[in-house]
């Protein structure tokens, strides 16, 4: 920093977090299998291939799961560890632009046993947890940079 700049003027530092390697391998025409180094896998391809996830579906599922995981402690504290929840992200794709302009997390969760004050507080705290701790949602809202793909021969 120079004498004319302050810490507030400096760009925010990005601190990378440790991650397990992720990769996809081609299994056929427009079909892939995604992998984690922990041994998980998922089949990916166009909807016409049947029992596969499309990349857009994986994006929606990642957002829904992230919101659920981020809010889990808040809900379980009030509803108990065995509460049931389904989180849907069903917004339509803009086919002309080939993107999802809106991604709405819709929780299906029974809060009928809670009084109004407890329900409002629980929902407020759950949303705060999602806003603070859902990496997928935070990444989408921030408009993550996606640089051009890199191409290299196999190692």
Backbone torsions as a table, in degrees:
resi	resn	phi	psi	omega
1	UNK	NA	142.0	176.8
2	UNK	-92.6	175.4	177.6
3	UNK	-61.6	-23.1	-176.1
4	UNK	-89.2	-10.2	180.0
5	UNK	-112.1	156.9	178.1
6	UNK	-122.8	171.9	177.9
7	UNK	-59.3	-34.0	-180.0
8	UNK	-66.6	-26.8	179.7
9	UNK	-81.7	-20.6	-176.2
10	UNK	-70.3	144.7	177.3
11	UNK	-64.6	146.8	178.6
12	UNK	-64.1	135.2	178.4
13	UNK	-76.0	141.6	175.2
14	UNK	-101.1	119.0	179.1
15	UNK	-101.9	108.9	-179.5
16	UNK	-67.1	141.1	175.2
17	UNK	-98.1	151.4	177.7
18	UNK	-65.4	135.0	178.3
19	UNK	-133.7	152.1	172.5
20	UNK	-78.7	147.9	177.5
21	UNK	-60.2	141.6	174.5
22	UNK	-125.1	144.6	177.0
23	UNK	-159.5	161.2	171.8
24	UNK	-122.1	147.0	176.7
25	UNK	-123.7	137.3	179.8
26	UNK	-68.3	132.0	178.7
27	UNK	-115.2	-10.3	-179.2
28	UNK	173.8	-170.3	-180.0
29	UNK	-61.5	113.3	179.3
30	UNK	59.1	21.4	177.0
31	UNK	-122.4	144.3	-175.7
32	UNK	-142.5	160.4	171.5
33	UNK	-119.7	123.0	177.6
34	UNK	-89.4	144.9	-176.6
35	UNK	-134.2	152.2	165.8
36	UNK	-116.7	157.4	176.7
37	UNK	-66.8	-15.8	178.8
38	UNK	-82.0	-3.5	175.6
39	UNK	102.3	-0.2	178.1
40	UNK	-79.8	151.4	176.4
41	UNK	-145.8	159.2	-179.8
42	UNK	-148.5	139.4	179.3
43	UNK	-87.6	133.2	-174.2
44	UNK	-130.6	137.7	177.1
45	UNK	177.5	-172.9	177.8
46	UNK	-73.0	154.2	-178.6
47	UNK	-55.5	-29.9	-179.6
48	UNK	-63.4	-15.5	-179.9
49	UNK	-83.4	-3.9	176.4
50	UNK	89.3	-118.0	-171.2
51	UNK	-78.0	61.8	176.1
52	UNK	-135.7	161.2	170.8
53	UNK	-95.7	138.6	170.0
54	UNK	-80.3	158.3	176.6
55	UNK	-56.7	-38.6	177.9
56	UNK	-63.7	-38.8	176.7
57	UNK	-64.3	-39.6	177.6
58	UNK	-63.1	-38.1	176.8
59	UNK	-61.2	-46.9	-180.0
60	UNK	-64.7	-42.2	178.9
61	UNK	-65.3	-40.2	178.1
62	UNK	-60.7	-42.7	178.9
63	UNK	-65.0	-46.1	180.0
64	UNK	-63.0	-46.0	-179.8
65	UNK	-64.3	-40.1	179.7
66	UNK	-63.0	-44.8	178.1
67	UNK	-62.7	-41.6	178.6
68	UNK	-64.1	-44.9	180.0
69	UNK	-65.6	-39.4	-178.3
70	UNK	-67.7	-31.1	-177.4
71	UNK	-98.2	-4.1	-173.0
72	UNK	-56.6	-45.8	-177.7
73	UNK	-63.0	-41.3	-179.8
74	UNK	-62.5	-45.9	-179.6
75	UNK	-70.0	-42.7	-177.4
76	UNK	-66.9	-30.1	177.2
77	UNK	-61.3	-34.8	-176.8
78	UNK	-96.9	-36.7	-174.1
79	UNK	-100.1	-12.4	-176.4
80	UNK	97.7	157.9	-175.6
81	UNK	-64.5	-19.6	-175.6
82	UNK	-100.5	19.8	-179.8
83	UNK	-64.8	153.8	178.9
84	UNK	-107.7	142.3	177.0
85	UNK	-151.3	144.1	170.7
86	UNK	-125.7	133.9	179.6
87	UNK	-121.0	122.6	-178.7
88	UNK	-111.7	145.4	170.1
89	UNK	-130.7	98.3	-169.9
90	UNK	-115.9	11.3	-176.3
91	UNK	-59.9	147.6	-176.4
92	UNK	-76.8	151.8	176.2
93	UNK	-84.6	138.7	171.6
94	UNK	-82.0	102.1	-173.7
95	UNK	-67.0	-33.1	-179.3
96	UNK	-65.5	-41.0	179.8
97	UNK	-94.3	-7.0	-179.0
98	UNK	53.7	53.8	179.1
99	UNK	-158.1	168.0	175.5
100	UNK	-101.9	108.2	-178.2
101	UNK	-72.3	-25.8	-179.3
102	UNK	-138.5	138.1	174.9
103	UNK	-130.6	104.8	-176.1
104	UNK	-103.4	123.2	175.6
105	UNK	-83.3	122.2	-179.5
106	UNK	-117.5	107.2	179.9
107	UNK	-83.3	130.5	169.1
108	UNK	-107.6	103.6	-174.0
109	UNK	-148.3	134.9	-177.0
110	UNK	-85.3	108.0	177.3
111	UNK	-110.9	16.0	-173.4
112	UNK	-65.4	-22.2	179.5
113	UNK	-81.1	-7.9	-177.9
114	UNK	-92.1	143.3	173.2
115	UNK	-72.2	165.1	-174.5
116	UNK	-56.6	-43.6	-177.4
117	UNK	-65.0	-44.9	179.6
118	UNK	-66.0	-40.6	179.1
119	UNK	-61.8	-48.5	-179.6
120	UNK	-60.8	-44.3	-179.6
121	UNK	-65.1	-42.3	-179.7
122	UNK	-62.7	-44.9	179.5
123	UNK	-66.0	-38.4	177.0
124	UNK	-62.7	-47.3	-179.6
125	UNK	-67.3	-36.1	177.6
126	UNK	-64.4	-45.0	179.3
127	UNK	-64.3	-40.1	176.9
128	UNK	-61.3	-40.2	178.0
129	UNK	-64.5	-40.9	178.3
130	UNK	-63.1	-47.1	-179.0
131	UNK	-62.3	-33.2	-176.6
132	UNK	-87.9	-36.1	-166.9
133	UNK	-118.2	-4.0	179.6
134	UNK	-87.8	99.4	-177.5
135	UNK	-59.0	-40.5	-178.6
136	UNK	-64.4	-49.7	179.3
137	UNK	-62.4	-43.8	179.6
138	UNK	-62.6	-38.6	179.2
139	UNK	-65.7	-45.9	179.5
140	UNK	-64.0	-44.9	-179.2
141	UNK	-63.4	-34.3	-179.1
142	UNK	-78.6	-12.7	-179.0
143	UNK	68.7	61.9	-177.0
144	UNK	-51.4	141.1	175.6
145	UNK	-72.7	134.8	175.1
146	UNK	-122.2	95.7	-178.7
147	UNK	-68.6	165.7	177.2
148	UNK	-56.6	148.4	178.0
149	UNK	-61.1	152.6	176.2
150	UNK	-107.9	139.4	-177.4
151	UNK	-122.1	132.6	-179.4
152	UNK	-151.4	154.9	175.4
153	UNK	-68.6	157.9	179.3
154	UNK	-58.2	148.3	-179.9
155	UNK	-73.9	NA	NA
